[in-house]
């Protein structure tokens, strides 16, 4: 039997591409071939993506209130759907799997028009708008969390919980046990803001560190992701404080740095939450505010409810609040160890294999249906 070709489609951010990468590895391990359809933003990540072919598909996000902007976005999505249909006719995938974001809309729509089986994966605790648009055309809807809000009622496809697929680098990093905070030892603080960075981290974290007593600052080692435009002021702030630090716009070895961290301060994208659970690290999570879906708040709540994370709305995320939380962890280091164990209790390490099995089962049932 010929190995099936499966077309994966994901938006060009780490939050969409990382789970797609994990699924690609699982599918290739089962003998399948993989192609990727994405947008132009993926260049920063797609170089190492395990696909036999990577194709750029035009797309746009129909946001804003301007009628010309909405019309332009609709036109781009239409062009993308035509290009995706041409691609699907050419490579003849056995299934198309979408990972959310509007760049997945054209390939999944085209596949459904051409009667190719489709799977959409929703990584967040609230289904995003693009996936809601596609939900009634999907043969299978896979979810990252046991409870996902916003899935339309009475969707024709099966809804299954697989968890969020984890990259091999994260699974490797998870082998490092949590060291905890030793008496008079250093606390390794990792500060990240998602694949695009977050200015609020640069505005709040260095002033919070400044508010700590000199003896606590001496016990702190900070690794911080900062946007390019914020980088020099963050570095200057830590240099002036005499704090041990490293600050960069992006860390390619982020899973390794997560594993080394004693405490993580971060946004709460689905991939970040899943990786914190698999590696098992305590965190202070600051959900992205202003989102229509409030998906990051839902993601963070899953760890907050377990005692694995302190969930801090951005309106409450001040230097004073953060300094107080860090000081309390220094005073009660057992809280860090307990939070790490609580995070680890939520881990799903075989999500990629579960999702791969769902895709392959769908393909087999579709082939059996054609045969009969």
BASEFI-547926 format. One line per 10 residues: number of its first residue (from 1); for each residue y, x, z of N, C-alpha, C. Coordinates in steps of 0.2 Angstrom, whole numbers, plus 2048, in hexadecimal, padded with zeros to 3 digits. Atoms other than C-alpha are relative to their C-alpha. Example, Ala and Ser with C-alpha at 12.3 -4.5 7.8 and 13.67 -1.06 7.14 Angstrom:
<rs>
1 = 7FA,804,800,7EA,83E,827,806,804,800; 7FA,7FC,7FF,7FB,844,824,805,7FC,803
</rs>
This chain:
<rs>
1 = 7FA,804,800,800,800,800,806,804,800; 7FA,7FC,801,811,807,7FB,804,7FF,807; 7FC,800,7FA,81C,80B,80A,806,7FC,7FF; 7FA,804,801,82A,7FE,80C,807,804,800; 7FA,7FD,7FF,83C,803,809,805,7FB,804; 7FC,805,7FC,848,7FB,816,807,803,800; 7F9,7FF,801,85B,7FA,813,803,7FF,807; 7FC,801,7FA,865,7FD,823,807,7FF,7FF; 7F9,800,801,877,7F8,824,804,800,807; 7FC,7FF,7F9,884,7FD,832,807,802,7FE
11 = 7F9,7FD,800,896,7FF,834,801,807,802; 7FF,7F9,7FF,89D,810,835,802,803,806; 7FE,7FE,7FA,89F,812,847,7F9,802,804; 807,7FE,7FD,892,81B,853,7FD,7FA,803; 804,806,7FD,88F,80A,85C,7FC,7FC,7FB; 804,803,805,888,803,84C,7FB,805,7FD; 804,7FB,804,881,813,844,7FA,803,805; 805,7FD,7FC,878,81A,853,7F9,7FC,801; 806,804,7FF,86C,80B,856,7FC,800,7F9; 803,800,806,869,80B,843,7FC,806,7FF
21 = 803,7FA,801,865,81D,843,7F9,800,804; 806,800,7FC,858,81A,851,7FB,7FC,7FD; 805,804,804,850,80C,847,7FD,804,7FA; 802,7FC,805,850,817,838,7FA,805,801; 805,7FC,7FE,846,824,841,7F9,7FD,802; 806,804,7FE,83A,817,848,7FC,7FE,7F9; 803,802,806,837,810,836,7FD,806,7FC; 803,7FA,804,834,821,82E,7FA,803,804; 806,7FE,7FC,828,825,83C,7FA,7FC,7FE; 805,804,802,81E,816,836,7FE,800,7F9
31 = 802,7FF,807,81E,81C,824,805,7FC,7FB; 7FC,804,805,82C,811,81D,806,805,7FE; 7FA,7FD,802,83B,817,813,806,7FC,802; 7FA,803,7FD,84D,814,818,806,802,7FC; 7FA,7FF,803,85D,812,80F,806,7FD,804; 7FB,802,7FC,86E,80F,817,806,7FE,7FC; 7FA,802,803,87D,805,811,805,7FF,806; 7FB,800,7FB,88D,808,81B,807,800,7FD; 7F9,7FF,803,8A0,80A,819,802,807,800; 7FE,7F9,801,8AA,819,816,802,804,807
41 = 7FF,7FD,7FA,8AD,81C,829,7FA,804,802; 806,7FD,7FD,89B,822,82B,7FF,807,7FF; 801,7F9,802,89E,833,824,800,805,806; 801,7FC,7FA,8A0,83A,836,7F9,800,803; 806,801,7FC,88F,834,83B,7FA,801,7FB; 805,802,804,885,831,82B,7FC,807,7FD; 803,7F9,802,882,844,827,7F9,801,802; 806,7FF,7FD,873,844,833,7FB,7FA,800; 804,806,800,86D,832,82F,7FA,801,7FC; 807,7FF,803,85A,832,82B,7FF,7FB,7FB
51 = 801,805,805,85C,828,81B,7FF,804,7FA; 802,7FD,806,855,82C,80A,806,7FF,7FB; 7FA,801,804,865,825,802,805,7FC,804; 7FB,803,7FD,876,820,809,805,7FE,7FB; 7FB,803,805,882,814,7FF,806,7FD,804; 7F9,803,7FD,894,80F,803,801,7FA,7FD; 7FF,807,802,897,7FD,802,807,7FE,802; 7F9,802,7FE,8A9,7F6,802,7FF,7FA,805; 800,805,7FB,8AD,7EB,811,807,800,803; 7F9,801,7FD,8BC,7E5,81B,7FF,7FB,806
61 = 800,805,7FA,8BF,7DC,82C,805,7FB,7FF; 7FB,806,801,8C7,7CB,829,804,7FE,806; 7FD,802,7FA,8D2,7CC,838,808,800,7FF; 7F9,800,801,8E5,7C9,83A,801,7F9,7FE; 7FE,807,802,8EF,7B9,836,803,800,7F9; 7FD,800,807,8F6,7BF,825,7FB,7FE,7FB; 805,803,805,8EF,7B5,817,7FF,805,7FA; 802,7FB,805,8F1,7C4,80A,7FB,805,803; 805,7FC,7FD,8E7,7CF,817,7F9,7FD,800; 806,803,800,8DA,7C2,819,7FD,7FF,7F9
71 = 802,800,807,8D9,7C0,806,7FD,806,7FD; 802,7FA,802,8D7,7D2,803,7FA,802,803; 807,7FE,7FD,8C9,7D4,810,7FB,7FC,7FD; 805,804,803,8C0,7C5,808,7FE,803,7F9; 801,7FD,807,8C2,7CD,7F7,7FB,806,801; 804,7FA,7FF,8BB,7DE,7FE,7F9,7FE,802; 807,802,7FE,8AC,7D5,806,7FC,7FD,7FA; 803,802,806,8A9,7CC,7F6,7FD,805,7FB; 802,7FA,804,8A9,7DC,7EC,7FA,804,803; 805,7FC,7FD,89E,7E4,7F9,7F9,7FC,7FF
81 = 806,804,800,891,7D5,7F8,7FD,801,7F9; 803,7FF,807,890,7D8,7E5,7FD,807,7FF; 802,7FA,800,88E,7EA,7E7,7F9,801,803; 806,7FF,7FC,881,7E8,7F4,7FA,7FC,7FC; 805,804,804,877,7DB,7E9,7FE,805,7FB; 802,7FB,805,877,7E8,7DB,7FB,805,803; 804,7FB,7FD,870,7F5,7E7,7F9,7FD,802; 806,803,7FE,863,7E9,7EE,7FB,7FF,7FA; 804,801,806,85D,7E5,7DC,7FD,806,7FE; 802,7FA,803,85C,7F7,7D8,7FB,803,805
91 = 805,7FC,7FC,853,7FE,7E8,7FA,7FC,802; 805,805,7FE,849,7EE,7EC,7FD,801,807; 803,7FF,7F9,848,7EF,7FF,7FC,7FB,802; 804,805,7FE,83B,7E6,808,803,7FC,805; 7FC,804,7FB,847,7E1,815,807,804,801; 7F9,7FD,7FE,85A,7E4,81A,801,7FE,807; 7FE,801,7F9,85F,7E7,82C,807,802,801; 7F9,7FF,7FE,871,7E5,832,801,801,807; 7FE,7FE,7F9,879,7ED,841,806,7FD,803; 7F9,803,7FD,889,7E3,843,806,803,7FD
101 = 7FA,7FE,803,89A,7E5,83D,801,7FE,7F9; 7FF,803,807,8A2,7DF,82D,7FD,804,7FA; 804,7FC,806,89A,7ED,822,7F9,7FE,7FF; 807,802,801,889,7E5,825,800,7F9,7FD; 800,807,803,88F,7D4,81E,7FE,800,7F9; 802,800,807,88E,7D8,80B,7F9,801,7FF; 807,7FF,801,87C,7E0,80C,7FC,7FA,802; 804,805,7FD,875,7D2,817,801,7FA,7FC; 7FF,806,804,87D,7C4,80D,7FD,801,7F9; 804,7FF,806,877,7CC,7FD,7F9,7FF,800
111 = 807,801,7FF,866,7CD,804,7FD,7F9,800; 802,807,7FF,865,7BB,809,801,7FC,7FA; 800,804,807,86B,7B5,7F8,7FA,802,7FC; 805,7FD,804,85E,7C0,7F0,7F9,7FF,803; 806,802,7FD,850,7B9,7FC,7FD,806,803; 803,7FA,7FD,84D,7CA,804,801,7FF,808; 800,801,7F8,848,7C9,817,806,804,803; 7FA,7FD,7FD,857,7CD,822,7FF,800,808; 800,7FF,7F8,858,7D3,835,807,802,801; 7FA,7FE,7FE,868,7D4,83E,7FF,802,808
121 = 801,7FD,7F9,869,7DE,84F,807,7FF,803; 7FA,801,7FD,876,7D9,85B,800,804,807; 801,7FC,7FB,879,7E7,867,804,7FE,807; 7FC,802,7FA,886,7DF,873,7FD,7FA,803; 802,806,7FC,884,7D2,880,804,7F9,7FD; 7FD,806,804,88F,7C6,875,800,802,7F9; 801,7FF,807,88B,7C4,863,807,801,7FC; 7FA,7FF,803,899,7CB,858,801,7FB,7FA; 7FE,805,806,8A2,7C1,84A,7FC,801,7FA; 804,7FE,806,899,7CA,83C,7F9,7FD,800
131 = 807,803,7FF,888,7C6,843,800,7F9,801; 800,808,800,88D,7B4,847,800,7FD,7F9; 7FF,803,807,892,7B2,835,7F9,801,7FC; 806,7FF,804,881,7B9,82F,7FA,7FD,804; 806,802,7FC,876,7B1,83D,7FB,7FB,7FD; 804,805,803,870,7A2,833,7FD,802,7FA; 803,7FD,806,86B,7AD,824,7FB,805,802; 804,7FB,7FE,861,7B9,82F,7F9,7FD,801; 807,802,7FF,84E,7B8,82F,7FE,801,807; 801,7FE,7F9,84E,7C1,840,806,802,803
141 = 7FA,7FE,7FC,85C,7C3,84D,7FD,804,806; 802,7FC,7FA,858,7D2,859,806,801,804; 7FB,7FF,7FB,862,7D4,869,7FF,806,804; 800,7FA,7FC,867,7E3,873,7FF,7FE,808; 801,802,7F9,868,7D9,884,7FC,7FA,800; 805,806,7FF,85C,7CC,88B,804,7F9,7FF; 7FB,806,801,86B,7BF,88B,805,802,7FB; 7FA,7FF,804,877,7BF,87C,803,7FA,7FF; 7FC,806,801,885,7B3,87B,802,800,7F9; 7FD,801,807,88B,7AC,86B,7FC,7FF,7FB
151 = 805,801,806,87B,7AA,861,801,7F9,7FE; 7FF,807,802,87E,79A,857,7F9,7FC,802; 806,804,7FF,872,78C,85C,7FC,7FE,7FA; 805,802,805,863,788,852,800,804,7FA; 801,7FC,806,863,797,847,7F9,800,7FD; 806,800,803,855,797,83B,7FB,805,801; 804,7FA,7FF,84F,7A8,83E,7FD,801,808; 803,7FE,7F9,845,7AF,84E,805,804,803; 7FB,7FC,7FC,850,7B6,85C,7FB,804,805; 804,7FC,7FC,847,7C4,865,805,806,804
161 = 7FC,7FB,7FC,84D,7D1,872,7FC,806,7FF; 803,7F9,801,849,7E3,86D,803,805,805; 7FD,7FB,7FD,856,7EC,877,804,804,7FB; 7FC,7FC,805,862,7F9,86F,7FD,806,7FE; 803,7F9,802,85A,807,865,804,806,802; 7FD,7FA,7FE,85D,818,86C,7FE,806,7FC; 801,7FA,804,85F,828,863,7FC,805,803; 804,7FB,7FD,853,836,865,803,805,805; 7FC,7FB,7FB,860,841,86D,801,7FD,807; 7FF,804,7FA,863,834,87A,7F9,800,804
171 = 807,800,7FD,850,833,87E,7FF,807,803; 801,7F9,7FE,850,846,87F,804,801,807; 7FB,7FF,7FA,85F,846,88B,7FD,7FD,806; 802,804,7FA,857,839,896,7FA,804,804; 805,7FC,7FD,84A,846,89B,803,804,806; 7FC,7FC,7FB,857,84E,8A6,801,7FB,806; 7FF,805,7FA,856,846,8B8,807,800,803; 7FA,800,7FD,865,841,8C1,800,804,806; 800,7FB,7FA,86A,84F,8CD,804,7FD,806; 7FC,802,7FA,876,845,8D8,805,805,802
181 = 7FA,7FC,7FE,885,84C,8E1,7FE,803,807; 802,7FC,7FB,880,85A,8ED,806,801,805; 7FB,7FF,7FC,88A,85D,8FD,804,806,7FE; 7FC,7FB,803,899,868,8F8,7FF,802,7F9; 802,7FF,807,892,867,8E6,805,7FD,7FC; 7FB,802,805,89C,864,8D6,7FE,7F9,7FD; 801,807,803,89D,852,8CF,802,801,7F8; 7FE,7FF,807,89C,853,8BC,802,7F9,7FD; 7FD,807,803,8A7,845,8B5,801,800,7F9; 7FF,801,807,8A5,840,8A3,804,7FA,7FE
191 = 7FB,805,802,8B3,836,89B,7FF,7FF,7F9; 800,802,808,8B0,82D,88A,803,7F9,7FF; 7FD,807,802,8B8,81F,881,7FD,7FD,7FA; 803,802,806,8AC,81B,873,801,805,7FA; 7FF,7FB,805,8AB,823,862,807,801,7FD; 7F9,800,803,8BD,820,85E,805,803,806; 7FC,7FE,7FB,8C3,826,86F,804,7FA,803; 7FC,805,7FD,8CE,81C,87B,806,803,804; 7FA,7FD,7FD,8E0,820,880,801,7FF,807; 7FF,801,7F9,8DF,818,890,7FC,805,805
201 = 803,7FB,7FC,8D3,825,896,804,806,801; 7FB,7FB,7FF,8E0,832,893,806,7FF,804; 7FB,802,7FC,8ED,828,89B,7FE,800,808; 802,802,7F9,8E3,824,8AB,7FC,806,804; 805,7FB,7FC,8D6,832,8AF,803,806,802; 7FC,7FA,7FD,8E1,842,8B0,804,7FE,806; 7FC,802,7FA,8ED,839,8BC,7FC,7FE,806; 804,802,7FB,8DF,832,8C6,7FD,807,803; 802,7FA,7FD,8D8,844,8C8,805,803,804; 7FA,7FD,7FD,8E9,84A,8CD,801,7FD,807
211 = 7FF,803,7F9,8E9,83D,8DC,7FA,802,805; 805,7FD,7FB,8D9,845,8E3,803,805,804; 7FE,7FA,7FC,8DB,851,8F1,7FE,806,7FD; 802,7FA,803,8DA,863,8EC,7F9,802,801; 807,7FE,7FF,8C9,866,8F4,7FC,7FC,7FC; 804,804,804,8C2,857,8EA,801,803,7F9; 7FF,7FE,807,8CA,85D,8DA,7FC,807,7FE; 804,7FA,801,8C2,86E,8DD,7F8,7FF,7FF; 807,802,801,8B1,865,8DD,7FF,7FC,7FA; 801,804,805,8B4,85C,8CD,800,805,7F9
221 = 800,7FD,807,8AF,862,8BB,801,7FA,7FB; 7FF,806,804,8B6,856,8AE,7FF,802,7F8; 801,800,807,8B0,854,89C,803,7FA,7FD; 7FC,806,803,8BC,848,892,801,800,7F9; 7FF,801,807,8BC,841,881,808,7FD,800; 7F9,802,800,8CF,83F,87C,801,800,7F8; 7FE,800,807,8D6,83A,86B,804,806,7FF; 7FD,7FA,802,8DE,848,861,807,800,802; 7F9,800,7FE,8F0,842,865,801,800,807; 800,7FF,7F8,8EC,842,878,7FD,806,803
231 = 804,7FA,7FD,8E2,852,879,804,805,804; 7FD,7FB,7FD,8EF,85E,87D,803,7FE,807; 7FE,802,7F9,8F7,854,88B,7FB,7FF,805; 806,800,7FB,8E6,851,893,7FE,807,802; 802,7F9,7FE,8E2,863,892,805,803,805; 7FB,7FD,7FC,8F3,868,899,800,7FD,807; 801,803,7F9,8F1,85C,8A8,7FB,803,804; 805,7FD,7FC,8E1,863,8AD,801,807,801; 7FE,7F9,7FF,8E7,875,8AB,804,800,806; 7FC,800,7FB,8F5,871,8B6,7FD,7FF,807
241 = 803,802,7FA,8EA,86A,8C3,7FB,805,802; 805,7FB,7FF,8DE,879,8C2,7F9,7FD,801; 807,804,800,8CF,86D,8BF,7FC,803,7FA; 805,7FE,805,8C0,873,8B6,7FF,7FA,7FB; 800,806,804,8C0,869,8A6,7FE,803,7F9; 801,7FF,808,8BB,868,893,802,7F9,7FD; 7FE,806,803,8C4,85C,888,800,801,7F8; 801,800,807,8C0,858,876,801,7F9,7FD; 7FF,807,803,8C3,84A,869,7F9,7FD,800; 807,803,801,8B0,848,867,7FB,805,802
251 = 805,7FC,7FE,8A0,84F,86E,7FA,7FE,7FC; 806,802,804,891,850,862,7FA,800,804; 805,800,7FC,886,854,870,800,7FB,806; 7FE,804,7FB,88B,845,87A,7FA,7FE,805; 806,801,7FC,879,840,880,7FF,805,805; 801,7FA,7FB,877,851,888,805,800,805; 7FB,800,7FB,888,84F,891,7FF,7FA,804; 802,805,7FC,883,83E,897,7FB,802,805; 805,7FE,7FB,874,845,89F,802,805,805; 7FD,7FB,7FB,87E,853,8A7,805,7FD,805
261 = 7FB,803,7FC,88A,847,8AE,7FE,7FD,807; 801,803,7FA,88B,842,8C0,803,7F9,801; 7FC,807,801,897,833,8BC,803,800,7F9; 7FD,801,806,89C,82C,8AC,806,7FA,800; 7FA,805,801,8AD,823,8A8,800,7FE,7F9; 800,802,807,8AC,819,898,801,7F9,7FE; 800,807,803,8AE,80A,88D,7F9,7FE,801; 807,803,7FF,89F,7FF,88D,7FD,7FD,7F9; 804,802,806,899,7FE,87B,7F9,7FF,801; 807,802,7FF,887,7F8,879,7FC,807,800
271 = 804,7F9,800,881,80A,874,801,804,807; 7FE,7FC,7FA,88A,812,883,7FC,7FD,806; 804,803,7FB,882,805,88F,7F9,801,800; 807,7FF,801,871,807,888,7FE,807,802; 802,7F9,7FF,872,81A,889,801,802,807; 7FF,800,7F9,879,819,89B,7F9,7FE,804; 806,803,7FD,869,80F,89F,7FA,805,7FF; 805,7FC,802,85D,81A,896,800,807,804; 7FF,7FA,7FD,864,82A,89D,800,7FF,808; 800,802,7F9,867,822,8AE,806,804,804
281 = 7FA,7FD,7FD,879,827,8B3,805,7FA,803; 7FB,805,7FD,886,81E,8BE,806,800,7FC; 7FA,801,804,896,818,8B6,805,7FC,803; 7FA,804,7FF,8A7,811,8B7,802,7FD,7F9; 800,803,806,8A8,805,8A8,807,7FC,7FF; 7FA,804,802,8B9,7FF,8A0,7FF,7FD,7FA; 801,803,807,8B5,7F2,893,807,800,7FC; 7FB,800,805,8C0,7F2,884,804,7F9,801; 7FC,807,7FF,8CE,7E4,887,802,7FD,7FA; 7FD,803,806,8D4,7D8,87B,7FC,7FE,7FB
291 = 805,802,805,8C4,7D5,872,7FF,7F9,800; 801,808,800,8C2,7C3,86C,7F9,7FF,803; 807,801,7FE,8AF,7C5,870,7FF,802,807; 801,7FD,7FA,8B1,7CE,880,7F9,803,801; 806,7FD,800,8A1,7D7,87C,7FF,805,805; 801,7FA,7FB,8A4,7E7,886,800,7FD,807; 800,803,7FA,8A7,7DC,895,7F9,7FE,802; 807,802,7FF,896,7D4,893,7FB,806,801; 804,7FA,800,88E,7E5,890,800,803,807; 7FE,7FC,7F9,896,7ED,8A0,7FD,7FC,805
301 = 802,804,7FB,891,7DE,8AA,7F8,801,802; 807,800,7FF,87E,7E1,8A7,7FF,806,805; 801,7FB,7FC,880,7F2,8B0,803,7FF,807; 7FC,801,7FA,88D,7EC,8BD,7FC,7FB,804; 804,805,7FC,881,7DE,8C3,7FA,804,803; 805,7FC,7FD,874,7EB,8C6,802,805,806; 7FE,7FB,7FC,87F,7F6,8D0,800,807,7FD; 800,7FA,804,87E,803,8C3,807,803,7FE; 7FA,7FE,803,890,803,8BE,806,7FC,804; 7FA,804,7FE,8A1,7FE,8C5,804,7FE,7FA
311 = 7FD,803,806,8A9,7F3,8B8,807,7FF,802; 7F9,800,7FE,8BC,7F5,8B8,804,7FD,7FA; 7FB,802,806,8C7,7EA,8AC,805,805,7FF; 7FA,7FB,802,8D4,7F5,8A3,806,7FE,804; 7F9,802,7FC,8E2,7EB,8AC,7FF,803,807; 801,7FD,7F9,8DA,7F2,8BD,7FF,808,7FF; 801,7F9,801,8D7,803,8B6,806,805,800; 7FA,7FC,7FE,8E5,80D,8BE,7FE,807,803; 802,7FA,7FD,8E5,81F,8C4,7FF,7FF,807; 801,801,7F9,8E6,819,8D6,7F9,7FD,801
321 = 807,803,800,8D6,80E,8D3,7FB,805,7FF; 805,7FB,801,8CC,81C,8CB,800,805,805; 800,7FB,7FB,8D1,829,8D7,7FD,7FE,806; 803,802,7FA,8CC,81E,8E5,7F8,7FF,7FF; 807,801,801,8BB,81A,8DD,7FC,807,800; 802,7F9,800,8B8,82D,8DA,7FF,803,807; 800,7FE,7F9,8BC,831,8EC,7FB,7FD,804; 806,803,7FC,8B0,824,8F3,7F9,803,7FE; 807,7FD,802,8A2,82C,8E8,7FF,806,804; 801,7FA,7FC,8A6,83C,8F0,7FE,7FF,807
331 = 802,801,7F9,8A5,835,901,7F9,7FD,801; 807,803,7FF,895,82B,8FE,7FC,802,7FA; 804,7FE,806,88B,835,8F1,7FA,7FC,7FE; 806,804,801,87C,82A,8F4,801,7FA,7FB; 7FE,806,805,885,81C,8EA,7FF,802,7F9; 801,7FE,806,884,827,8DB,7F9,800,7FE; 807,7FF,801,872,82A,8DC,7FD,7F9,7FF; 803,807,801,86E,817,8DF,802,7FD,7FA; 7FE,803,807,879,812,8D0,7FC,803,7FA; 804,7FD,806,870,81F,8C5,7F9,7FD,800
341 = 807,803,800,85F,817,8CA,800,7F9,7FE; 7FF,807,803,866,806,8C7,801,800,7F9; 800,7FF,807,86B,80B,8B6,7FA,801,7FC; 807,7FE,803,85A,812,8B2,7FC,7FA,800; 804,806,800,852,802,8B7,801,7FB,7FA; 7FF,805,806,85A,7F9,8A8,7FE,803,7F9; 801,7FC,806,854,806,89B,7FB,7FC,7FC; 805,802,805,84B,801,88B,7FF,806,7FC; 801,7F9,804,844,811,883,7FD,7FF,7F9; 804,801,806,83A,809,875,803,7FA,7FC
351 = 7FC,805,803,847,7FD,86E,7FF,801,7F8; 801,7FE,807,846,806,85D,7F9,7FE,7FD; 807,802,802,833,804,85C,7FF,7F8,800; 800,807,800,835,7F2,861,803,7FD,7FA; 7FC,803,806,842,7EE,853,7FC,802,7FA; 803,7FE,806,838,7F8,846,7FA,7FC,7FF; 806,804,801,828,7EE,84A,802,7F9,7FE; 7FE,806,802,832,7DE,848,802,800,7F9; 7FF,7FF,807,838,7E4,837,7FA,800,7FC; 806,7FF,804,827,7E9,831,7FC,7F9,801
361 = 804,807,7FF,81F,7D8,838,803,7FB,7FB; 7FC,804,805,82D,7CF,82E,7FE,801,7F9; 802,7FE,807,829,7D8,81E,7F9,7FE,7FF; 807,802,801,816,7D5,820,7FF,7F9,7FF; 801,807,801,818,7C3,823,803,7FD,7FA; 7FD,802,806,824,7C2,814,7FB,801,7FA; 805,7FE,805,817,7CB,809,7FA,7FB,800; 806,805,800,809,7BF,80F,802,7F9,7FE; 7FD,807,803,814,7B0,80B,800,800,7F9; 800,7FF,808,816,7B7,7F9,7F9,7FF,7FE
371 = 806,800,802,804,7BA,7F8,7FC,7F9,800; 803,807,800,7FF,7A8,7FD,804,7FC,7FB
</rs>
